Amino acid sequence: FWKRNIDEVKDLPFDVESRLIEEYCTPTTLCYLVRINVDKTKHVVYGYLTRPRAEGKYPVVLCPPGAGIKTIKEPMRHIYYAQNNFVRLEMEIHGLNPEISNETFKEISNAFNAKNNGYLENGLDNRDNYYMKHVYQGCYRAMDYLMSLDCWDGKNAAVQGGSQGGALAIITAALHPQVTLCVAN
């Protein structure tokens, strides 16, 4: 099942939008807002990618989120990764652009929860329609994206997270053969 579902997305060409966010850059680091298409349908993930400003080859770190429908509001909270020569992607899994207003986000989140009885149970009766299937595929694609970057060192690929993010870290490490380190809190 998972081999088929990973094969379904791993060979798709990358459809990624990346935009430098000047307000989150420092003299030694860069920050980009990225949008990654997950599959052939409508599923996307967003994230803030931080990296050292200096040219070079660096380890990559994927950080999936803890539970809940939330967006990334503090990309600078983890800038120390880039300051210490890592490329880090802090991602969200629900396709919500972190730049939307808090009011719009709250409306979307409330409507989604009301309609779907919580995303963790959405489609649970059918593994092909289970909400988390595209989340797992999204984590796989996000890791592939990190490893496609010219600044990746070609060997060190970590995934880390806490709570639901810890589970997603374990799942991503299990599904992706090139992950070399998994940290699950």
C-alpha positions, 0 to 999 in steps of 0.5 A, spaced: 500 500 500 505 505 502 510 503 496 504 504 491 502 511 494 509 513 495 511 511 488 504 515 486 508 522 488 515 521 488 516 521 480 512 527 479 516 533 477 516 538 483 511 544 483 514 548 488 513 556 489 518 559 493 519 566 495 524 570 499 521 573 505 526 579 507 523 580 514 525 574 516 532 574 513 538 576 517 545 578 515 547 570 516 541 567 514 535 566 509 528 565 509 523 563 504 516 561 504 515 555 500 509 551 497 509 544 495 504 540 491 503 534 494 500 530 488 496 530 482 490 533 485 489 539 490 493 537 496 499 542 497 503 543 504 506 550 506 513 551 510 518 556 511 525 554 509 531 557 513 538 556 511 545 559 511 546 565 507 553 563 505 554 558 499 555 551 501 553 544 502 548 543 508 544 537 512 537 538 511 532 538 517 524 537 515 520 539 521 512 536 521 507 540 526 504 537 532 497 536 532 491 541 530 489 545 524 494 551 525 499 555 521 506 557 522 506 564 525 513 564 528 518 562 523 524 566 526 523 561 532 528 556 529 533 560 526 538 557 530 538 551 525 540 556 519 545 560 524 548 553 525 549 551 518 542 547 517 537 547 512 530 547 515 523 546 513 518 548 518 512 545 515 504 545 515 500 539 513 493 542 511 494 547 505 494 553 509 498 559 507 501 562 513 500 569 510 493 569 511 489 573 516 488 570 523 480 571 522 481 567 515 485 562 518 480 561 524 474 561 519 477 555 515 479 551 521 472 552 524 469 550 518 473 544 516 473 541 523 465 542 523 465 539 516 470 533 518 469 531 525 476 533 526 481 531 520 484 525 524 478 521 523 476 524 516 476 518 511 478 513 516 474 508 514 477 507 507 485 507 507 485 510 500 481 516 502 484 517 509 486 524 510 492 523 513 494 519 507 496 525 503 499 528 509 504 522 509 505 523 502 506 531 503 512 529 508 515 525 503 515 530 498 517 535 502 523 531 504 524 530 497 524 537 496 529 538 501 534 533 498 533 536 491 536 543 493 543 545 491 545 546 498 544 539 501 550 536 503 548 529 499 548 525 505 545 528 512 537 528 511 533 529 518 526 529 520 524 531 527 517 533 530 513 533 537 507 530 538 503 529 532 510 531 529 513 526 532 509 521 529 510 524 522 517 524 523 517 516 525 512 515 519 517 519 514 523 516 516 520 509 515 517 511 508 523 515 506 529 511 504 534 517 504 532 519 511 539 518 516 536 521 522 529 521 526 528 525 532 521 524 535 519 528 541 
